[in-house]
Structure formats: structure tokens, C-alpha cells
Amino acid sequence: MPTPGEQLTEARAAYHRLQLGELAVSFRDGNGEQVEYNRASAPRLAAYINDLERQAMGIKSPQTFLFQTSKGLN
């Protein structure tokens, strides 16, 4: 299983290849699954790279908050 640093290197290289015109790129993610990206899914790949960079810096992923409102009627 690749280390987070290796995953980041692979993801950056894949993104670079997409930007150079390759139709699709694939690599193994942190779960060991083969993942394929194309130009349409390049933003998802960029988000994955950002997440890996945050992990490498020791920053936790942003927390999601659920807001619930009411007009006071039950």
C-alpha cells in the first residue's frame, strides 16, 4: 500500500498528465482501489490532491455542521 506521500506524488502526476491532454489517467488510491479520472472529473482529482496535502501537513479535514431550524411549531 502506498504511503500518503507516494499517493500525493501519483495524484499530482496524474493531474499533470490530464492537463497535458491525456484522455484518462488511473492510479491506486489510499484504499488500494484503482481510480480513473478524465478531464471532466479533474476537479474531483484536484480536491483529492488538496485533501492529501492537508493530511501531509497534519491538518484535519473540515468538519461538517448540520444546521436545523424551526419556526417554533411542533
Distance bins in CASP14 RR format, pairs under 12 A and 6 or more apart:
PFRMAT RR
TARGET T0000
AUTHOR 0000-0000-0000
RMODE 2
METHOD distances of the structure
MODEL  1
1 7 0 0 0 0 1 0 0 0 0 0 0
1 28 0 0 0 0 1 0 0 0 0 0 0
1 29 0 0 0 0 0 1 0 0 0 0 0
1 30 1 0 0 1 0 0 0 0 0 0 0
1 31 0 0 0 0 1 0 0 0 0 0 0
1 32 1 0 0 1 0 0 0 0 0 0 0
1 33 0 0 0 0 0 1 0 0 0 0 0
2 8 0 0 0 0 1 0 0 0 0 0 0
2 9 0 0 0 0 1 0 0 0 0 0 0
2 10 1 0 0 1 0 0 0 0 0 0 0
2 11 0 0 0 0 0 1 0 0 0 0 0
2 27 0 0 0 0 1 0 0 0 0 0 0
2 28 1 0 0 1 0 0 0 0 0 0 0
2 29 0 0 0 0 1 0 0 0 0 0 0
2 30 1 0 0 1 0 0 0 0 0 0 0
2 31 0 0 0 0 0 1 0 0 0 0 0
2 32 0 0 0 0 1 0 0 0 0 0 0
2 33 0 0 0 0 0 1 0 0 0 0 0
2 52 0 0 0 0 0 1 0 0 0 0 0
3 9 0 0 0 0 1 0 0 0 0 0 0
3 10 0 0 0 0 0 1 0 0 0 0 0
3 30 0 0 0 0 1 0 0 0 0 0 0
3 52 0 0 0 0 0 1 0 0 0 0 0
3 55 0 0 0 0 0 1 0 0 0 0 0
3 56 0 0 0 0 0 1 0 0 0 0 0
4 10 0 0 0 0 0 1 0 0 0 0 0
4 11 0 0 0 0 0 1 0 0 0 0 0
4 29 0 0 0 0 0 1 0 0 0 0 0
4 30 0 0 0 0 1 0 0 0 0 0 0
4 48 0 0 0 0 0 1 0 0 0 0 0
4 49 0 0 0 0 0 1 0 0 0 0 0
4 51 0 0 0 0 0 1 0 0 0 0 0
4 52 1 0 0 1 0 0 0 0 0 0 0
4 53 0 0 0 0 1 0 0 0 0 0 0
4 54 0 0 0 0 0 1 0 0 0 0 0
4 55 1 0 1 0 0 0 0 0 0 0 0
4 56 1 0 1 0 0 0 0 0 0 0 0
4 57 0 0 0 0 0 1 0 0 0 0 0
4 58 0 0 0 0 1 0 0 0 0 0 0
5 11 0 0 0 0 1 0 0 0 0 0 0
5 12 0 0 0 0 1 0 0 0 0 0 0
5 13 0 0 0 0 0 1 0 0 0 0 0
5 30 0 0 0 0 0 1 0 0 0 0 0
5 49 0 0 0 0 0 1 0 0 0 0 0
5 52 1 0 0 1 0 0 0 0 0 0 0
5 53 0 0 0 0 1 0 0 0 0 0 0
5 55 0 0 0 0 1 0 0 0 0 0 0
5 56 1 0 0 1 0 0 0 0 0 0 0
5 57 0 0 0 0 0 1 0 0 0 0 0
6 12 0 0 0 0 0 1 0 0 0 0 0
6 13 0 0 0 0 0 1 0 0 0 0 0
6 27 0 0 0 0 1 0 0 0 0 0 0
6 28 0 0 0 0 1 0 0 0 0 0 0
6 29 0 0 0 0 0 1 0 0 0 0 0
6 30 0 0 0 0 1 0 0 0 0 0 0
6 32 0 0 0 0 0 1 0 0 0 0 0
6 52 0 0 0 0 0 1 0 0 0 0 0
6 56 0 0 0 0 0 1 0 0 0 0 0
7 13 0 0 0 0 0 1 0 0 0 0 0
7 14 0 0 0 0 0 1 0 0 0 0 0
7 27 0 0 0 0 1 0 0 0 0 0 0
7 28 0 0 0 0 1 0 0 0 0 0 0
7 29 1 0 0 1 0 0 0 0 0 0 0
7 30 1 0 1 0 0 0 0 0 0 0 0
7 31 0 0 0 0 0 1 0 0 0 0 0
7 32 0 0 0 0 1 0 0 0 0 0 0
7 33 0 0 0 0 0 1 0 0 0 0 0
7 35 0 0 0 0 0 1 0 0 0 0 0
7 48 0 0 0 0 1 0 0 0 0 0 0
7 49 0 0 0 0 1 0 0 0 0 0 0
7 51 0 0 0 0 0 1 0 0 0 0 0
7 52 1 0 1 0 0 0 0 0 0 0 0
7 53 0 0 0 0 0 1 0 0 0 0 0
7 55 0 0 0 0 1 0 0 0 0 0 0
7 56 0 0 0 0 1 0 0 0 0 0 0
8 14 0 0 0 0 0 1 0 0 0 0 0
8 15 0 0 0 0 0 1 0 0 0 0 0
8 27 0 0 0 0 0 1 0 0 0 0 0
8 29 0 0 0 0 0 1 0 0 0 0 0
8 30 0 0 0 0 0 1 0 0 0 0 0
8 45 0 0 0 0 0 1 0 0 0 0 0
8 48 0 0 0 0 1 0 0 0 0 0 0
8 49 1 0 0 1 0 0 0 0 0 0 0
8 50 0 0 0 0 0 1 0 0 0 0 0
8 51 0 0 0 0 1 0 0 0 0 0 0
8 52 1 0 1 0 0 0 0 0 0 0 0
8 53 1 0 0 1 0 0 0 0 0 0 0
8 54 0 0 0 0 0 1 0 0 0 0 0
8 55 0 0 0 0 1 0 0 0 0 0 0
8 56 1 0 0 1 0 0 0 0 0 0 0
8 57 0 0 0 0 0 1 0 0 0 0 0
9 15 0 0 0 0 0 1 0 0 0 0 0
9 16 0 0 0 0 0 1 0 0 0 0 0
9 27 0 0 0 0 1 0 0 0 0 0 0
9 49 0 0 0 0 0 1 0 0 0 0 0
9 52 0 0 0 0 1 0 0 0 0 0 0
9 53 0 0 0 0 0 1 0 0 0 0 0
9 56 0 0 0 0 0 1 0 0 0 0 0
10 16 0 0 0 0 0 1 0 0 0 0 0
10 17 0 0 0 0 0 1 0 0 0 0 0
10 25 0 0 0 0 1 0 0 0 0 0 0
10 26 0 0 0 0 1 0 0 0 0 0 0
10 27 1 0 1 0 0 0 0 0 0 0 0
10 28 1 0 0 1 0 0 0 0 0 0 0
10 29 0 0 0 0 1 0 0 0 0 0 0
10 30 0 0 0 0 1 0 0 0 0 0 0
10 32 0 0 0 0 0 1 0 0 0 0 0
10 34 0 0 0 0 0 1 0 0 0 0 0
10 35 0 0 0 0 0 1 0 0 0 0 0
10 37 0 0 0 0 0 1 0 0 0 0 0
10 45 0 0 0 0 0 1 0 0 0 0 0
10 48 0 0 0 0 0 1 0 0 0 0 0
10 49 0 0 0 0 1 0 0 0 0 0 0
10 52 0 0 0 0 1 0 0 0 0 0 0
11 17 0 0 0 0 0 1 0 0 0 0 0
11 18 0 0 0 0 0 1 0 0 0 0 0
11 25 0 0 0 0 1 0 0 0 0 0 0
11 26 0 0 0 0 0 1 0 0 0 0 0
11 27 1 0 0 1 0 0 0 0 0 0 0
11 28 0 0 0 0 0 1 0 0 0 0 0
11 29 0 0 0 0 1 0 0 0 0 0 0
11 30 0 0 0 0 1 0 0 0 0 0 0
11 35 0 0 0 0 1 0 0 0 0 0 0
11 37 0 0 0 0 1 0 0 0 0 0 0
11 42 0 0 0 0 0 1 0 0 0 0 0
11 44 0 0 0 0 0 1 0 0 0 0 0
11 45 1 0 0 1 0 0 0 0 0 0 0
11 46 0 0 0 0 1 0 0 0 0 0 0
11 47 0 0 0 0 0 1 0 0 0 0 0
11 48 1 0 1 0 0 0 0 0 0 0 0
11 49 1 0 1 0 0 0 0 0 0 0 0
11 50 0 0 0 0 1 0 0 0 0 0 0
11 51 0 0 0 0 1 0 0 0 0 0 0
11 52 1 0 0 1 0 0 0 0 0 0 0
11 53 0 0 0 0 1 0 0 0 0 0 0
11 55 0 0 0 0 0 1 0 0 0 0 0
11 56 0 0 0 0 0 1 0 0 0 0 0
12 18 0 0 0 0 0 1 0 0 0 0 0
12 19 0 0 0 0 0 1 0 0 0 0 0
12 25 0 0 0 0 0 1 0 0 0 0 0
12 27 0 0 0 0 0 1 0 0 0 0 0
12 45 0 0 0 0 1 0 0 0 0 0 0
12 46 0 0 0 0 1 0 0 0 0 0 0
12 48 0 0 0 0 0 1 0 0 0 0 0
12 49 1 0 0 1 0 0 0 0 0 0 0
12 50 0 0 0 0 0 1 0 0 0 0 0
12 52 0 0 0 0 1 0 0 0 0 0 0
12 53 0 0 0 0 1 0 0 0 0 0 0
12 56 0 0 0 0 0 1 0 0 0 0 0
13 19 0 0 0 0 0 1 0 0 0 0 0
13 20 0 0 0 0 0 1 0 0 0 0 0
13 22 0 0 0 0 0 1 0 0 0 0 0
13 25 0 0 0 0 1 0 0 0 0 0 0
13 26 0 0 0 0 0 1 0 0 0 0 0
13 27 0 0 0 0 1 0 0 0 0 0 0
13 37 0 0 0 0 0 1 0 0 0 0 0
13 45 0 0 0 0 0 1 0 0 0 0 0
13 49 0 0 0 0 0 1 0 0 0 0 0
14 20 0 0 0 0 0 1 0 0 0 0 0
14 21 0 0 0 0 0 1 0 0 0 0 0
14 22 0 0 0 0 1 0 0 0 0 0 0
14 24 0 0 0 0 1 0 0 0 0 0 0
14 25 1 0 1 0 0 0 0 0 0 0 0
14 26 1 0 0 1 0 0 0 0 0 0 0
14 27 1 0 1 0 0 0 0 0 0 0 0
14 28 0 0 0 0 0 1 0 0 0 0 0
14 29 0 0 0 0 0 1 0 0 0 0 0
14 34 0 0 0 0 0 1 0 0 0 0 0
14 35 0 0 0 0 1 0 0 0 0 0 0
14 36 0 0 0 0 1 0 0 0 0 0 0
14 37 1 0 0 1 0 0 0 0 0 0 0
14 38 0 0 0 0 0 1 0 0 0 0 0
14 39 0 0 0 0 0 1 0 0 0 0 0
14 41 0 0 0 0 0 1 0 0 0 0 0
14 42 0 0 0 0 1 0 0 0 0 0 0
14 44 0 0 0 0 0 1 0 0 0 0 0
14 45 1 0 0 1 0 0 0 0 0 0 0
14 46 0 0 0 0 0 1 0 0 0 0 0
14 48 0 0 0 0 1 0 0 0 0 0 0
14 49 0 0 0 0 1 0 0 0 0 0 0
14 52 0 0 0 0 0 1 0 0 0 0 0
15 21 0 0 0 0 0 1 0 0 0 0 0
15 22 0 0 0 0 0 1 0 0 0 0 0
15 25 1 0 0 1 0 0 0 0 0 0 0
15 27 0 0 0 0 0 1 0 0 0 0 0
15 37 1 0 0 1 0 0 0 0 0 0 0
15 38 0 0 0 0 0 1 0 0 0 0 0
15 39 0 0 0 0 0 1 0 0 0 0 0
15 41 0 0 0 0 0 1 0 0 0 0 0
15 42 1 0 0 1 0 0 0 0 0 0 0
15 43 0 0 0 0 0 1 0 0 0 0 0
15 44 0 0 0 0 0 1 0 0 0 0 0
15 45 1 0 1 0 0 0 0 0 0 0 0
15 46 1 0 0 1 0 0 0 0 0 0 0
15 47 0 0 0 0 0 1 0 0 0 0 0
15 48 0 0 0 0 1 0 0 0 0 0 0
15 49 1 0 0 1 0 0 0 0 0 0 0
15 50 0 0 0 0 0 1 0 0 0 0 0
15 52 0 0 0 0 0 1 0 0 0 0 0
16 22 0 0 0 0 1 0 0 0 0 0 0
16 25 0 0 0 0 1 0 0 0 0 0 0
16 37 0 0 0 0 0 1 0 0 0 0 0
16 42 0 0 0 0 0 1 0 0 0 0 0
16 45 0 0 0 0 0 1 0 0 0 0 0
16 46 0 0 0 0 0 1 0 0 0 0 0
16 49 0 0 0 0 0 1 0 0 0 0 0
17 23 0 0 0 0 1 0 0 0 0 0 0
17 24 0 0 0 0 1 0 0 0 0 0 0
17 25 1 0 1 0 0 0 0 0 0 0 0
17 26 0 0 0 0 0 1 0 0 0 0 0
17 27 0 0 0 0 0 1 0 0 0 0 0
17 37 0 0 0 0 1 0 0 0 0 0 0
17 38 0 0 0 0 0 1 0 0 0 0 0
17 39 0 0 0 0 0 1 0 0 0 0 0
17 42 0 0 0 0 0 1 0 0 0 0 0
17 45 0 0 0 0 0 1 0 0 0 0 0
18 24 0 0 0 0 1 0 0 0 0 0 0
18 25 1 0 1 0 0 0 0 0 0 0 0
18 26 0 0 0 0 0 1 0 0 0 0 0
18 27 0 0 0 0 0 1 0 0 0 0 0
18 36 0 0 0 0 0 1 0 0 0 0 0
18 37 1 0 0 1 0 0 0 0 0 0 0
18 38 1 0 0 1 0 0 0 0 0 0 0
18 39 1 0 1 0 0 0 0 0 0 0 0
18 40 0 0 0 0 0 1 0 0 0 0 0
18 41 0 0 0 0 1 0 0 0 0 0 0
18 42 1 0 1 0 0 0 0 0 0 0 0
18 43 0 0 0 0 0 1 0 0 0 0 0
18 44 0 0 0 0 0 1 0 0 0 0 0
18 45 1 0 0 1 0 0 0 0 0 0 0
18 46 0 0 0 0 1 0 0 0 0 0 0
18 49 0 0 0 0 0 1 0 0 0 0 0
19 25 0 0 0 0 0 1 0 0 0 0 0
19 37 0 0 0 0 0 1 0 0 0 0 0
19 39 0 0 0 0 1 0 0 0 0 0 0
19 42 1 0 0 1 0 0 0 0 0 0 0
19 45 0 0 0 0 0 1 0 0 0 0 0
19 46 0 0 0 0 0 1 0 0 0 0 0
20 39 0 0 0 0 0 1 0 0 0 0 0
20 42 0 0 0 0 0 1 0 0 0 0 0
21 38 0 0 0 0 0 1 0 0 0 0 0
21 39 1 0 0 1 0 0 0 0 0 0 0
21 42 0 0 0 0 0 1 0 0 0 0 0
22 36 0 0 0 0 0 1 0 0 0 0 0
22 37 0 0 0 0 1 0 0 0 0 0 0
22 38 0 0 0 0 1 0 0 0 0 0 0
22 39 0 0 0 0 1 0 0 0 0 0 0
22 42 0 0 0 0 0 1 0 0 0 0 0
22 45 0 0 0 0 0 1 0 0 0 0 0
23 36 0 0 0 0 0 1 0 0 0 0 0
23 37 0 0 0 0 0 1 0 0 0 0 0
23 38 1 0 0 1 0 0 0 0 0 0 0
23 39 1 0 0 1 0 0 0 0 0 0 0
23 40 0 0 0 0 0 1 0 0 0 0 0
23 41 0 0 0 0 0 1 0 0 0 0 0
23 42 0 0 0 0 0 1 0 0 0 0 0
24 34 0 0 0 0 0 1 0 0 0 0 0
24 35 0 0 0 0 0 1 0 0 0 0 0
24 36 1 0 1 0 0 0 0 0 0 0 0
24 37 1 0 0 1 0 0 0 0 0 0 0
24 38 1 0 1 0 0 0 0 0 0 0 0
24 39 0 0 0 0 1 0 0 0 0 0 0
24 40 0 0 0 0 1 0 0 0 0 0 0
24 41 0 0 0 0 1 0 0 0 0 0 0
24 42 0 0 0 0 0 1 0 0 0 0 0
24 45 0 0 0 0 0 1 0 0 0 0 0
25 34 0 0 0 0 0 1 0 0 0 0 0
25 35 0 0 0 0 1 0 0 0 0 0 0
25 36 1 0 0 1 0 0 0 0 0 0 0
25 37 1 0 1 0 0 0 0 0 0 0 0
25 38 1 0 0 1 0 0 0 0 0 0 0
25 39 0 0 0 0 1 0 0 0 0 0 0
25 41 0 0 0 0 1 0 0 0 0 0 0
25 42 0 0 0 0 1 0 0 0 0 0 0
25 45 0 0 0 0 1 0 0 0 0 0 0
26 32 0 0 0 0 0 1 0 0 0 0 0
26 33 0 0 0 0 0 1 0 0 0 0 0
26 34 1 0 1 0 0 0 0 0 0 0 0
26 35 1 0 0 1 0 0 0 0 0 0 0
26 36 1 0 1 0 0 0 0 0 0 0 0
26 37 1 0 0 1 0 0 0 0 0 0 0
26 38 0 0 0 0 1 0 0 0 0 0 0
26 41 0 0 0 0 0 1 0 0 0 0 0
26 45 0 0 0 0 0 1 0 0 0 0 0
27 33 0 0 0 0 1 0 0 0 0 0 0
27 34 1 0 0 1 0 0 0 0 0 0 0
27 35 1 0 0 1 0 0 0 0 0 0 0
27 36 0 0 0 0 1 0 0 0 0 0 0
27 37 0 0 0 0 1 0 0 0 0 0 0
27 45 0 0 0 0 1 0 0 0 0 0 0
27 48 0 0 0 0 0 1 0 0 0 0 0
27 49 0 0 0 0 0 1 0 0 0 0 0
27 52 0 0 0 0 0 1 0 0 0 0 0
28 34 1 0 1 0 0 0 0 0 0 0 0
28 35 1 0 0 1 0 0 0 0 0 0 0
28 36 0 0 0 0 0 1 0 0 0 0 0
29 35 1 0 1 0 0 0 0 0 0 0 0
29 36 0 0 0 0 0 1 0 0 0 0 0
29 37 0 0 0 0 0 1 0 0 0 0 0
29 44 0 0 0 0 0 1 0 0 0 0 0
29 45 0 0 0 0 0 1 0 0 0 0 0
29 48 1 0 0 1 0 0 0 0 0 0 0
29 49 0 0 0 0 0 1 0 0 0 0 0
29 51 0 0 0 0 0 1 0 0 0 0 0
29 52 0 0 0 0 1 0 0 0 0 0 0
30 48 0 0 0 0 1 0 0 0 0 0 0
30 51 0 0 0 0 0 1 0 0 0 0 0
30 52 0 0 0 0 1 0 0 0 0 0 0
30 55 0 0 0 0 0 1 0 0 0 0 0
31 48 0 0 0 0 0 1 0 0 0 0 0
35 41 0 0 0 0 1 0 0 0 0 0 0
35 44 0 0 0 0 1 0 0 0 0 0 0
35 45 0 0 0 0 1 0 0 0 0 0 0
35 48 0 0 0 0 1 0 0 0 0 0 0
36 42 0 0 0 0 0 1 0 0 0 0 0
36 44 0 0 0 0 0 1 0 0 0 0 0
36 45 0 0 0 0 0 1 0 0 0 0 0
37 43 0 0 0 0 1 0 0 0 0 0 0
37 44 1 0 0 1 0 0 0 0 0 0 0
37 45 1 0 1 0 0 0 0 0 0 0 0
37 46 0 0 0 0 1 0 0 0 0 0 0
37 47 0 0 0 0 0 1 0 0 0 0 0
37 48 0 0 0 0 1 0 0 0 0 0 0
37 49 0 0 0 0 0 1 0 0 0 0 0
38 44 0 0 0 0 0 1 0 0 0 0 0
38 45 0 0 0 0 1 0 0 0 0 0 0
39 45 0 0 0 0 1 0 0 0 0 0 0
39 46 0 0 0 0 0 1 0 0 0 0 0
41 47 0 0 0 0 0 1 0 0 0 0 0
41 48 0 0 0 0 1 0 0 0 0 0 0
42 48 0 0 0 0 0 1 0 0 0 0 0
42 49 0 0 0 0 0 1 0 0 0 0 0
43 49 0 0 0 0 0 1 0 0 0 0 0
43 50 0 0 0 0 0 1 0 0 0 0 0
44 50 0 0 0 0 0 1 0 0 0 0 0
44 51 0 0 0 0 0 1 0 0 0 0 0
45 51 0 0 0 0 0 1 0 0 0 0 0
45 52 0 0 0 0 0 1 0 0 0 0 0
46 52 0 0 0 0 0 1 0 0 0 0 0
46 53 0 0 0 0 0 1 0 0 0 0 0
47 53 0 0 0 0 0 1 0 0 0 0 0
47 54 0 0 0 0 0 1 0 0 0 0 0
47 61 0 0 0 0 0 1 0 0 0 0 0
47 62 0 0 0 0 0 1 0 0 0 0 0
48 54 0 0 0 0 0 1 0 0 0 0 0
48 55 0 0 0 0 0 1 0 0 0 0 0
48 61 0 0 0 0 0 1 0 0 0 0 0
49 55 0 0 0 0 0 1 0 0 0 0 0
49 56 0 0 0 0 0 1 0 0 0 0 0
50 56 0 0 0 0 0 1 0 0 0 0 0
50 57 0 0 0 0 0 1 0 0 0 0 0
50 59 0 0 0 0 0 1 0 0 0 0 0
50 61 0 0 0 0 1 0 0 0 0 0 0
50 62 0 0 0 0 0 1 0 0 0 0 0
51 57 0 0 0 0 0 1 0 0 0 0 0
51 58 0 0 0 0 0 1 0 0 0 0 0
51 59 0 0 0 0 1 0 0 0 0 0 0
51 60 0 0 0 0 0 1 0 0 0 0 0
51 61 1 0 0 1 0 0 0 0 0 0 0
51 62 0 0 0 0 1 0 0 0 0 0 0
52 58 0 0 0 0 0 1 0 0 0 0 0
52 59 0 0 0 0 0 1 0 0 0 0 0
52 61 0 0 0 0 0 1 0 0 0 0 0
53 59 0 0 0 0 1 0 0 0 0 0 0
53 61 0 0 0 0 0 1 0 0 0 0 0
54 60 1 0 0 1 0 0 0 0 0 0 0
54 61 1 0 0 1 0 0 0 0 0 0 0
54 62 0 0 0 0 1 0 0 0 0 0 0
55 61 0 0 0 0 1 0 0 0 0 0 0
END
